[in-house]
Amino acid sequence: MSDSEPKPSVLFVCVHNAGRSQMAAAFLTHLAGDRVEARSAGSRPADAVNPSAVRTMAEAGIDISAETPKVLTAEAVRASDVVITMGCGDACPIFPGKSYLDWKLDDPAGQGVEAVRAIRDEIERRVRGLLPELLPERD
């Protein structure tokens, strides 16, 4: 990809922006590097990222301990090519021309590390499946 080509932008949205969306954005950044812009937000952000999410991502070699939950804004949706919701219901604004996906995933809030590990692994699988769509091979 040349510098003149815009990189795809993905916004991951869940209610608290403390678990699923944080893990998904971190996996996308980890796997795609600077070829994709990955962001996350929540319709009702928590005060901090879920400690079980931080711990299970650290087990996968990804540090999200410095991340903070961010509020979902219409501007963030407008600036994204792909919006992936994870249980935020109707809180996510819809704009024409955007690609929307809804990933049904368990909420890690209040769950132990074992349960969050399974959610983390499913998120990683889905992010890996998304990569070929975001970054098609170029000739």
C-alpha positions as CSV (number, residue, x, y, z in Angstrom):
1,M,0.0,0.0,0.0
2,S,1.5,3.3,-1.0
3,D,1.4,6.4,1.3
4,S,-1.1,8.1,-1.1
5,E,-3.7,5.3,-0.6
6,P,-6.0,5.9,2.4
7,K,-5.8,3.2,4.9
8,P,-9.1,1.6,6.0
9,S,-10.5,2.7,9.3
10,V,-12.4,0.4,11.6
11,L,-14.4,1.4,14.6
12,F,-15.3,-1.3,17.2
13,V,-18.2,-0.4,19.4
14,C,-19.7,-2.0,22.5
15,V,-21.6,-0.5,25.5
16,H,-18.8,0.2,28.0
17,N,-15.7,0.2,25.7
18,A,-14.0,-1.7,28.4
19,G,-13.6,-5.2,27.0
20,R,-14.7,-6.5,23.6
21,S,-14.2,-3.4,21.6
22,Q,-10.8,-2.7,23.3
23,M,-9.6,-6.2,22.6
24,A,-10.8,-6.1,19.0
25,A,-9.1,-2.8,18.2
26,A,-5.9,-4.0,19.9
27,F,-5.9,-7.2,17.9
28,L,-6.4,-5.3,14.6
29,T,-3.6,-2.9,15.4
30,H,-1.3,-5.8,16.5
31,L,-2.1,-7.8,13.3
32,A,-2.3,-5.1,10.7
33,G,0.1,-2.5,12.1
34,D,-0.1,0.9,10.5
35,R,-1.9,-0.5,7.4
36,V,-5.3,0.0,9.2
37,E,-6.6,2.6,11.6
38,A,-8.3,0.8,14.5
39,R,-10.4,2.6,17.0
40,S,-13.0,1.7,19.7
41,A,-15.7,3.5,21.6
42,G,-18.7,2.8,23.8
43,S,-22.3,4.0,24.0
44,R,-21.9,4.3,27.8
45,P,-18.2,4.1,28.5
46,A,-16.9,2.6,31.8
47,D,-14.4,4.3,34.0
48,A,-11.6,1.8,33.1
49,V,-10.8,-1.1,30.9
50,N,-11.9,-4.5,32.3
51,P,-8.9,-6.0,34.3
52,S,-9.7,-9.5,33.0
53,A,-9.5,-8.1,29.4
54,V,-6.1,-6.4,30.2
55,R,-4.8,-9.7,31.7
56,T,-6.0,-12.0,28.9
57,M,-4.6,-9.6,26.2
58,A,-1.3,-9.6,28.1
59,E,-1.3,-13.4,27.9
60,A,-1.6,-12.9,24.1
61,G,1.4,-10.5,24.1
62,I,-0.7,-7.3,23.7
63,D,-0.7,-4.6,26.3
64,I,-3.9,-2.6,26.6
65,S,-3.3,-1.5,30.2
66,A,-2.9,2.2,29.1
67,E,-6.2,2.3,27.2
68,T,-9.2,4.2,28.5
69,P,-12.8,3.8,27.5
70,K,-14.0,6.5,25.0
71,V,-17.5,7.7,24.3
72,L,-19.1,6.9,20.9
73,T,-19.6,10.0,18.8
74,A,-21.2,10.5,15.4
75,E,-17.9,11.9,14.2
76,A,-16.1,8.6,15.0
77,V,-18.7,6.7,13.0
78,R,-18.6,9.2,10.1
79,A,-14.7,8.9,10.0
80,S,-14.8,5.1,9.8
81,D,-15.1,2.8,6.8
82,V,-16.2,-0.2,8.8
83,V,-18.2,-0.1,12.1
84,I,-18.4,-3.3,14.1
85,T,-20.9,-3.3,16.9
86,M,-20.7,-5.8,19.8
87,G,-23.9,-5.5,21.7
88,C,-24.5,-1.8,21.6
89,G,-28.0,-2.1,20.3
90,D,-29.5,0.9,18.6
91,A,-27.0,3.3,20.2
92,C,-24.8,3.3,17.2
93,P,-25.6,6.0,14.6
94,I,-26.1,4.8,11.1
95,F,-24.6,6.7,8.1
96,P,-25.0,5.8,4.4
97,G,-22.0,4.4,2.7
98,K,-20.5,2.8,5.8
99,S,-20.1,-0.9,6.2
100,Y,-21.7,-2.2,9.4
101,L,-21.1,-5.6,11.0
102,D,-22.6,-6.9,14.3
103,W,-20.6,-9.4,16.2
104,K,-22.6,-11.4,18.7
105,L,-20.1,-11.9,21.6
106,D,-20.5,-12.5,25.3
107,D,-19.9,-9.5,27.5
108,P,-16.8,-10.0,29.6
109,A,-18.1,-7.6,32.3
110,G,-18.1,-9.4,35.6
111,Q,-16.6,-12.6,34.2
112,G,-13.5,-14.3,35.3
113,V,-10.3,-14.8,33.2
114,E,-11.3,-18.2,31.9
115,A,-14.5,-16.8,30.3
116,V,-12.7,-13.7,29.0
117,R,-10.0,-15.9,27.4
118,A,-12.7,-17.6,25.3
119,I,-14.1,-14.2,24.3
120,R,-10.6,-13.0,23.5
121,D,-9.9,-16.0,21.3
122,E,-13.2,-15.5,19.4
123,I,-12.4,-11.8,18.8
124,E,-9.0,-12.7,17.5
125,R,-10.5,-15.3,15.1
126,R,-13.0,-12.7,13.8
127,V,-10.3,-10.0,13.4
128,R,-8.1,-12.4,11.5
129,G,-11.1,-13.2,9.2
130,L,-11.6,-9.4,8.7
131,L,-8.1,-8.7,7.6
132,P,-8.4,-10.1,4.0
133,E,-11.4,-7.8,3.4
134,L,-9.6,-4.8,4.8
135,L,-6.2,-5.5,3.1
136,P,-6.8,-7.3,-0.1
137,E,-3.6,-8.5,-1.7
138,R,-2.4,-6.1,-4.4
139,D,-0.6,-7.1,-7.6
